[in-house]
Amino acid sequence: MVSKKGKRKFEYNGKIFYWFIRLNTDGIPKIHILSDDKKINLDYPLFDSEIPVVPSYIEQLLTDYLKK
């Protein structure tokens, strides 16, 4: 089970995911997506930190990943 503190919950195809944004060691913000069972652990660099991250963007990242 994933610690939920500071994370946003997202349901995708009946599964629960949590996503959050953290700075990497170089100070660049990255989007992290975790499945509730921790089997999926993704991270993506933000292209523009001025544009808000919305659930539809998280859904698109998961769709792209799961199509592979």
C-alpha positions as CSV (number, residue, x, y, z in Angstrom):
1,M,0.0,0.0,0.0
2,V,1.3,3.5,-1.0
3,S,1.6,6.3,1.6
4,K,-1.1,8.8,0.5
5,K,0.4,11.8,2.2
6,G,1.1,14.5,-0.4
7,K,-0.2,12.4,-3.3
8,R,-3.3,12.7,-5.6
9,K,-5.5,9.7,-6.1
10,F,-6.4,8.7,-9.7
11,E,-8.6,5.7,-10.8
12,Y,-7.7,4.2,-14.2
13,N,-9.4,1.1,-15.6
14,G,-10.7,0.2,-12.2
15,K,-7.2,0.4,-10.6
16,I,-6.0,3.0,-8.1
17,F,-2.9,5.1,-8.8
18,Y,-1.3,7.9,-7.0
19,W,0.6,10.7,-8.6
20,F,2.7,13.6,-7.3
21,I,5.4,16.0,-8.4
22,R,8.9,16.1,-6.8
23,L,12.1,17.7,-7.7
24,N,14.9,15.4,-8.8
25,T,18.5,15.9,-7.6
26,D,19.1,18.5,-10.3
27,G,16.1,20.5,-9.1
28,I,14.0,19.6,-12.1
29,P,10.3,18.7,-11.3
30,K,9.2,15.2,-12.3
31,I,5.8,13.6,-12.3
32,H,5.7,10.3,-10.4
33,I,2.9,7.8,-10.8
34,L,2.5,4.7,-8.5
35,S,0.0,1.9,-8.6
36,D,-1.6,1.1,-5.2
37,D,0.2,-2.3,-5.2
38,K,3.5,-0.6,-6.2
39,K,3.9,-2.8,-9.2
40,I,3.9,0.3,-11.5
41,N,6.3,3.1,-10.6
42,L,6.7,5.7,-13.3
43,D,8.4,9.0,-13.5
44,Y,8.3,11.6,-16.2
45,P,10.0,15.0,-16.6
46,L,7.8,18.0,-16.7
47,F,8.1,19.9,-20.0
48,D,6.8,23.2,-18.7
49,S,6.3,23.8,-15.0
50,E,4.0,26.8,-15.7
51,I,1.3,24.5,-17.2
52,P,-0.8,22.7,-14.5
53,V,-0.9,19.0,-14.5
54,V,-4.5,17.8,-14.8
55,P,-6.0,14.3,-14.4
56,S,-6.4,13.9,-18.2
57,Y,-2.6,14.3,-18.6
58,I,-2.0,11.6,-16.0
59,E,-4.5,9.4,-17.8
60,Q,-2.7,9.9,-21.1
61,L,0.7,9.0,-19.5
62,L,-0.8,5.8,-18.1
63,T,-2.5,4.9,-21.4
64,D,0.8,5.4,-23.3
65,Y,2.7,3.2,-20.8
66,L,0.1,0.4,-20.7
67,K,-0.1,0.2,-24.5
68,K,3.5,-1.0,-24.6
